[in-house]
């Protein structure tokens, strides 16, 4: 109950209940506040404050819209730039892959060519070695023949020297002269 009385006393102490007398009196604070408020609103309307405030708000709104549009344009530009850089990065990567593949192909071709050149060089060296072996065999055969001829001539000379008598020598010379004479005429 004491609470209820405290609340009633608090309401009774409010400014609306503080004014006594008629409402349209300058001693009534509610009336004075109402008139002051109306005069204040009238002054604001007279000086076109609501229009100016609306104009300022419109300007601020337009500025915000312009900033948003600029931000959107910058965002789109950044996206385009990012896409361009990603595209260039992909192109560079593709180009580097092509260069590496080309280098590998060139290296493989060079290795294959080196193998072919090595095979040709080995074949040439083998042919040259075979030619040298053939030439050495021919030289050895000639040397053996020459030695055989020399030995045969020496043996024949020795045999003929033992078999030659002065009479056989004269008859051999006569036969040789006759042979030469027959062939020359």
C-alpha positions as CSV (number, residue, x, y, z in Angstrom):
1,X,0.0,0.0,0.0
2,X,2.8,2.4,0.7
3,X,4.0,1.8,-2.7
4,X,0.7,2.8,-4.2
5,X,0.7,6.1,-2.3
6,X,4.2,6.8,-3.4
7,X,3.3,6.4,-7.0
8,X,0.2,8.6,-6.6
9,X,2.3,11.3,-5.0
10,X,4.9,11.1,-7.8
11,X,2.1,11.5,-10.4
12,X,0.7,14.4,-8.5
13,X,4.0,16.1,-8.5
14,X,4.3,16.1,-12.4
15,X,4.3,19.5,-14.2
16,X,0.9,18.9,-15.7
17,X,-0.7,18.8,-12.3
18,X,1.5,21.6,-11.0
19,X,-0.3,24.1,-13.2
20,X,-3.4,25.4,-11.6
21,X,-5.9,27.6,-13.2
22,X,-7.2,27.9,-16.8
23,X,-5.3,26.2,-19.6
24,X,-5.0,29.4,-21.8
25,X,-3.1,31.4,-19.3
26,X,0.5,32.4,-19.4
27,X,0.9,31.1,-15.9
28,X,0.1,27.6,-17.2
29,X,3.4,26.0,-18.2
30,X,1.8,23.5,-20.6
31,X,0.3,26.4,-22.6
32,X,3.5,28.4,-22.6
33,X,5.5,25.3,-23.8
34,X,2.9,24.6,-26.5
35,X,3.0,28.2,-27.8
36,X,6.8,28.2,-27.7
37,X,6.8,24.9,-29.7
38,X,4.4,26.3,-32.3
39,X,6.5,29.5,-32.6
40,X,9.7,27.4,-33.0
41,X,8.1,25.3,-35.7
42,X,6.8,28.4,-37.4
43,X,10.3,30.0,-37.4
44,X,11.7,26.8,-38.8
45,X,9.1,26.8,-41.6
46,X,9.6,30.6,-42.2
47,X,13.3,30.1,-42.8
48,X,12.7,27.0,-44.9
49,X,14.7,24.8,-42.6
50,X,12.9,21.6,-43.5
51,X,13.6,22.2,-47.2
52,X,17.3,23.0,-46.4
53,X,17.5,19.9,-44.2
54,X,15.8,17.9,-47.0
55,X,18.2,19.4,-49.5
56,X,21.2,18.6,-47.3
57,X,19.9,15.1,-46.8
58,X,19.4,14.7,-50.6
59,X,22.9,16.0,-51.2
60,X,24.3,13.6,-48.7
61,X,22.2,10.8,-50.2
62,X,23.5,11.7,-53.7
63,X,27.1,11.8,-52.4
64,X,26.7,8.4,-50.8
65,X,25.1,7.0,-54.0
66,X,28.0,8.5,-56.0
67,X,30.5,7.0,-53.6
68,X,28.7,3.6,-53.8
69,X,28.7,3.8,-57.6
70,X,32.4,4.7,-57.6
71,X,33.1,1.8,-55.2
72,X,31.2,-0.5,-57.5
73,X,33.1,0.7,-60.5
74,X,36.4,0.3,-58.6
75,X,35.3,-3.1,-57.5
76,X,34.5,-4.1,-61.1
77,X,37.7,-2.6,-62.3
78,X,39.6,-4.6,-59.6
79,X,37.8,-7.7,-60.7
80,X,38.7,-7.1,-64.3
81,X,42.3,-6.3,-63.4
82,X,42.4,-9.5,-61.2
83,X,41.0,-11.5,-64.1
84,X,43.5,-9.9,-66.5
85,X,46.4,-10.8,-64.2
86,X,45.1,-14.3,-63.7
87,X,44.7,-14.7,-67.5
88,X,48.2,-13.3,-68.0
89,X,49.6,-15.6,-65.3
90,X,47.9,-18.6,-67.0
91,X,49.3,-17.4,-70.4
92,X,52.8,-17.1,-68.9
93,X,52.5,-20.6,-67.2
94,X,51.3,-22.0,-70.6
95,X,54.2,-20.3,-72.4
96,X,56.7,-21.6,-69.8
97,X,55.2,-25.1,-70.2
98,X,55.6,-24.8,-73.9
99,X,59.2,-23.6,-73.6
100,X,60.0,-26.5,-71.2
101,X,58.3,-29.0,-73.5
102,X,60.2,-27.5,-76.5
103,X,63.5,-27.7,-74.6
104,X,62.8,-31.3,-73.7
105,X,62.0,-32.1,-77.3
106,X,65.1,-30.3,-78.5
107,X,67.2,-32.2,-75.9
108,X,65.7,-35.5,-77.0
109,X,66.3,-34.6,-80.6
110,X,69.9,-33.6,-79.8
111,X,70.4,-36.8,-77.9
112,X,69.0,-38.9,-80.8
113,X,71.2,-36.9,-83.2
114,X,74.2,-37.5,-81.0
115,X,73.4,-41.2,-80.9
116,X,73.1,-41.3,-84.8
117,X,76.4,-39.3,-85.1
118,X,78.1,-41.6,-82.6
119,X,76.8,-44.6,-84.6
120,X,78.1,-43.1,-87.9
121,X,81.4,-42.2,-86.3
122,X,81.8,-45.8,-84.9
123,X,80.9,-47.2,-88.3
124,X,83.5,-44.9,-90.0
125,X,86.1,-45.9,-87.5
126,X,85.3,-49.6,-87.9
127,X,85.5,-49.2,-91.7
128,X,88.8,-47.3,-91.4
129,X,90.1,-50.1,-89.0
130,X,89.0,-52.8,-91.5
131,X,90.7,-50.9,-94.3
132,X,93.9,-50.7,-92.2
133,X,93.6,-54.4,-91.4
134,X,93.1,-55.2,-95.1
135,X,96.0,-52.9,-96.1
136,X,98.2,-54.6,-93.4
137,X,97.2,-58.0,-94.6
138,X,98.0,-57.0,-98.2
139,X,101.4,-55.5,-97.1
140,X,102.1,-58.7,-95.1
141,X,101.2,-60.8,-98.1
142,X,103.4,-58.7,-100.4
143,X,106.3,-58.9,-97.9
144,X,105.8,-62.7,-97.7
145,X,105.7,-63.0,-101.5
146,X,108.7,-60.8,-101.9
147,X,110.6,-62.8,-99.3
148,X,109.5,-66.0,-101.0
149,X,110.7,-64.6,-104.4
150,X,113.9,-63.5,-102.8
151,X,114.4,-67.0,-101.3
152,X,113.4,-68.7,-104.5
153,X,115.7,-66.5,-106.6
154,X,118.6,-67.1,-104.2
155,X,117.8,-70.9,-104.2
156,X,117.5,-70.8,-108.0
157,X,120.8,-68.9,-108.3
158,X,122.5,-71.4,-106.1
159,X,121.0,-74.4,-108.0
160,X,121.9,-72.8,-111.3
161,X,125.4,-71.9,-110.1
162,X,126.0,-75.5,-109.1
163,X,124.6,-76.8,-112.4
164,X,126.3,-74.4,-114.7
165,X,129.3,-75.5,-116.5
166,X,131.0,-73.4,-119.1
167,X,129.4,-75.4,-121.9
168,X,125.9,-75.1,-120.4
169,X,126.5,-71.3,-120.1
170,X,127.4,-70.9,-123.7
171,X,124.4,-73.0,-124.9
172,X,122.0,-71.0,-122.6
173,X,123.3,-67.7,-124.0
174,X,122.9,-68.9,-127.5
175,X,119.3,-70.1,-126.8
176,X,118.5,-66.7,-125.2
177,X,119.8,-64.8,-128.2
178,X,117.8,-67.0,-130.5
179,X,114.7,-66.4,-128.5
180,X,115.1,-62.6,-128.4
181,X,115.8,-62.6,-132.2
182,X,112.6,-64.6,-132.9
183,X,110.5,-62.3,-130.8
184,X,111.9,-59.1,-132.2
185,X,111.6,-60.0,-135.9
